[in-house]
């Protein structure tokens, strides 16, 4: 299923680019993880649309084709404010609140939007391999991979694919690199670099951006405040979310539902998209039946 591209406005008037799958149906906002783009959801967006939803896959600020924020506004709360801004558009135009499906960074932003910034922003929330407390070793591994080549880049797309294969040895290397090419930009020097603003990581190194463990208390409070339907999806091989983290989350949000995707790591949708999308569709079907 092909998507149509549209422009949205973030909380600071920053331009956000989204792909829309489906013409009608209950709206679902898809927010990717840090360092990814909206194309991480291509297969998921098409699957949700075939199930009767209208899926909006959004490039978050500083990522993909959305604006790089002048001065660098990449704290978690600022991503959350964008979620509120986009969701409010639906409330104003369609008269209904959207579902949010957020992976990693997108999950943090959606959790803060609903649980802290503006309760009632969303009608339901799917958190993909993210909980208020995360494994710091896994966080550092992910950030180190993102930072390693963010300035030097790659000579070609194949070199980037080699780096990802080394980082994710459990994932089969794709026969086509067309999907990966969407996550890279070719610069004037001919080298390919990741399709996101380096300040997203540089601010972390300079102490100007949030560290996940520094906002654990705020995320836990946001989780406790959730009253909407919630699904937590974890990859069983997750580098960030342990069994203990899941147990803690289910204590914080006792009405939440939970799904484990076997064989998947932190990049759940990329590792096992069919199983992931099936878990999300089942959750949404249960909401319709309730």
C-alpha positions in Angstrom: 0.0 0.0 0.0 1.4 3.4 -1.0 1.4 6.4 1.3 0.8 10.0 0.7 3.1 12.6 2.2 1.9 15.6 4.2 3.2 18.4 6.4 2.3 18.9 10.1 3.3 21.6 12.6 5.2 20.8 15.8 4.9 22.6 19.1 7.4 25.3 18.1 6.0 25.8 14.5 8.7 23.3 13.3 7.7 21.5 10.2 7.1 17.8 10.6 6.8 15.4 7.6 4.5 12.4 7.8 3.4 9.5 5.6 -0.3 8.7 5.7 -1.6 5.1 5.1 -5.3 4.7 4.4 -8.0 7.3 3.7 -10.4 6.7 6.5 -10.5 5.0 9.9 -9.5 5.7 13.4 -6.2 7.7 13.4 -3.0 6.1 14.7 0.1 8.2 15.1 3.4 6.3 14.6 6.5 7.8 16.3 9.9 6.2 15.5 12.9 5.7 17.8 15.9 8.0 18.1 18.1 8.0 15.0 15.3 6.4 12.8 12.9 8.0 10.4 9.2 7.5 9.5 10.2 4.8 7.1 10.8 2.5 10.1 7.0 2.1 10.1 6.4 1.5 6.3 5.3 -2.1 6.7 3.4 -1.4 10.0 1.6 1.6 8.5 0.4 -0.5 5.5 -0.7 -3.3 7.9 -2.7 -1.0 10.1 -4.4 0.7 7.2 -5.4 -2.7 5.8 -7.0 -3.3 9.2 -9.2 -0.2 8.9 -7.1 2.4 10.7 -5.5 5.5 9.2 -1.8 5.4 10.1 0.2 8.6 10.3 4.0 7.9 10.4 5.8 11.0 11.5 9.4 12.1 11.2 10.1 13.5 14.6 11.9 16.8 15.0 15.5 16.6 13.8 14.9 13.3 12.0 14.3 12.4 8.4 12.7 15.1 6.3 11.3 17.1 9.3 13.0 20.4 10.3 16.2 20.4 12.2 15.4 22.7 15.1 17.3 25.9 15.2 19.4 26.0 18.4 18.7 22.3 19.0 15.5 21.6 20.9 15.9 17.9 21.5 14.9 17.3 25.1 12.4 14.5 25.7 9.8 17.0 26.8 10.1 18.9 23.4 9.5 15.7 21.5 6.5 15.2 23.8 5.2 18.7 23.0 5.2 17.8 19.3 3.1 14.7 20.1 0.5 17.0 21.8 0.6 19.5 18.9 0.0 16.8 16.3 -2.7 15.1 18.4 -4.5 18.4 19.0 -4.8 18.8 15.2 -6.9 15.6 15.1 -9.0 16.8 18.0 -9.7 20.1 16.2 -10.3 18.7 12.7 -11.7 15.2 13.2 -13.2 15.6 16.7 -11.4 12.5 18.0 -8.2 11.7 19.8 -5.7 9.5 18.0 -3.9 6.4 19.2 -0.1 6.7 19.6 2.3 4.0 18.8 5.8 5.0 20.0 9.1 3.1 19.8 11.9 4.0 22.2 12.2 7.9 21.8 8.7 8.0 20.3 7.4 6.0 23.2 9.0 8.4 25.7 7.5 11.4 23.9 4.0 9.8 23.8 4.2 8.7 27.4 5.1 12.3 28.5 2.5 13.8 26.3 -0.4 11.8 27.8 0.9 11.2 31.3 2.5 14.5 32.1 2.1 17.3 29.6 -1.6 17.1 28.6 -3.7 14.2 29.9 -6.4 13.4 27.4 -4.1 14.0 24.4 -4.4 10.4 23.2 -7.2 7.7 23.2 -4.8 4.8 23.6 -1.0 4.2 23.8 1.3 1.5 22.5 4.8 1.6 24.0 7.3 -0.3 21.9 10.3 -1.6 23.9 10.4 1.3 26.2 9.6 1.6 30.0 10.3 4.4 32.5 13.4 2.5 33.7 15.9 1.1 31.2 19.2 -0.7 31.2 22.0 1.9 31.1 24.4 -0.5 29.4 21.9 -1.0 26.6 21.3 2.8 26.3 25.1 3.4 26.1 25.5 0.7 23.4 22.8 2.3 21.2 24.0 5.9 21.7 27.6 4.8 21.0 26.6 3.2 17.7 24.7 6.3 16.7 27.6 8.6 17.5 30.4 6.5 16.0 30.0 7.5 12.4 27.6 10.5 12.7 30.2 13.0 11.4 32.5 10.8 9.3 29.6 9.0 7.6 30.0 6.2 5.1 31.5 5.9 1.6 28.4 4.2 0.3 25.2 2.6 1.4 26.9 -0.9 1.5 29.4 0.4 4.1 26.5 1.6 6.3 24.8 -1.8 5.9 28.0 -3.5 7.1 28.0 -1.3 10.2 24.4 -2.3 11.0 25.1 -6.0 10.4 27.9 -5.8 12.9 25.7 -4.0 15.4 22.7 -6.3 14.9 24.2 -9.7 14.1 20.9 -11.5 14.9 19.1 -9.8 12.1 19.4 -11.1 8.5 20.9 -8.7 6.1 18.3 -7.5 3.6 18.7 -8.4 0.0 17.7 -4.8 -1.0 19.3 -1.7 0.6 16.5 0.6 -0.6 15.1 0.8 2.9 18.4 1.7 4.5 19.0 4.4 1.9 16.0 6.2 3.2 17.8 6.6 6.6 20.9 8.2 4.9 21.7 11.6 3.3 24.3 12.0 0.7 26.3 15.2 1.4 28.2 17.5 -0.8 31.5 15.6 -0.1 29.9 12.4 -1.5 29.7 10.6 1.8 26.5 9.2 3.3 25.4 10.2 6.8 22.5 9.3 9.0 19.3 11.2 8.3 19.1 13.1 11.6 20.6 16.2 13.3 23.9 15.3 15.0 23.0 17.8 17.7 20.5 15.2 18.9 23.5 13.2 20.2 25.9 16.1 20.7 23.6 17.7 23.2 23.7 14.5 25.3 27.5 14.5 25.3 27.6 18.2 26.2 25.1 17.7 29.1 22.5 19.8 27.3 19.9 17.1 26.7 18.1 14.6 29.0 19.8 11.4 30.0 17.1 8.7 30.3 18.1 7.8 33.9 17.8 11.4 34.9 14.1 11.5 34.1 13.2 8.1 35.4 11.1 9.6 38.2 9.2 11.8 35.7 8.5 8.9 33.4 7.4 6.8 36.3 5.0 9.5 37.4 3.7 9.9 33.9 3.1 6.1 33.7 1.2 6.1 37.0 -1.1 8.9 35.6 -2.1 6.9 32.6 -5.9 6.1 32.5 -6.2 5.3 28.7 -5.8 1.8 27.3 -2.1 0.9 27.2 -0.1 -1.9 25.5 3.6 -2.6 26.2 5.3 -4.5 23.5 8.8 -5.8 24.2 11.4 -7.7 22.2 12.5 -10.8 24.2 16.1 -9.9 23.2 15.8 -6.3 24.1 19.0 -4.5 25.1 16.9 -1.9 27.1 13.9 -3.5 28.7 14.4 -6.5 31.1 11.8 -8.7 32.7 12.2 -6.6 35.9 11.4 -3.5 34.0 8.3 -5.0 32.5 7.1 -6.2 36.0 7.7 -2.7 37.4 5.8 -1.1 34.5 2.8 -3.4 35.0 2.8 -2.4 38.6 2.8 1.3 37.7 0.1 0.7 35.0 -2.0 -2.2 36.3 -4.6 -1.9 33.6 -1.9 -2.2 30.8 -1.7 -5.2 28.5 1.6 -6.8 27.5 3.0 -8.6 24.6 6.4 -10.2 24.1 7.8 -10.6 20.6 10.1 -13.6 20.4 13.3 -13.3 18.5 13.2 -9.4 18.4 15.6 -7.0 20.0 15.1 -3.3 20.7 14.1 -2.7 17.1 11.0 -4.8 17.5 9.2 -3.7 14.3 12.3 -4.1 12.2 13.2 -7.5 13.6 9.8 -9.2 13.6 7.3 -6.8 12.0 4.6 -9.4 11.3 4.5 -10.5 15.0 4.7 -7.0 16.2 2.0 -5.7 14.0 -0.2 -8.7 14.9 0.1 -7.9 18.6 -0.8 -4.2 18.0 -3.8 -5.1 15.7 -5.0 -7.7 18.3 -4.8 -5.0 21.0 -6.8 -2.5 18.9 -9.4 -5.1 18.0 -9.9 -5.7 21.7 -10.5 -2.0 22.2 -13.2 -2.0 19.5 -14.9 -5.0 21.0 -14.8 -3.5 24.5 
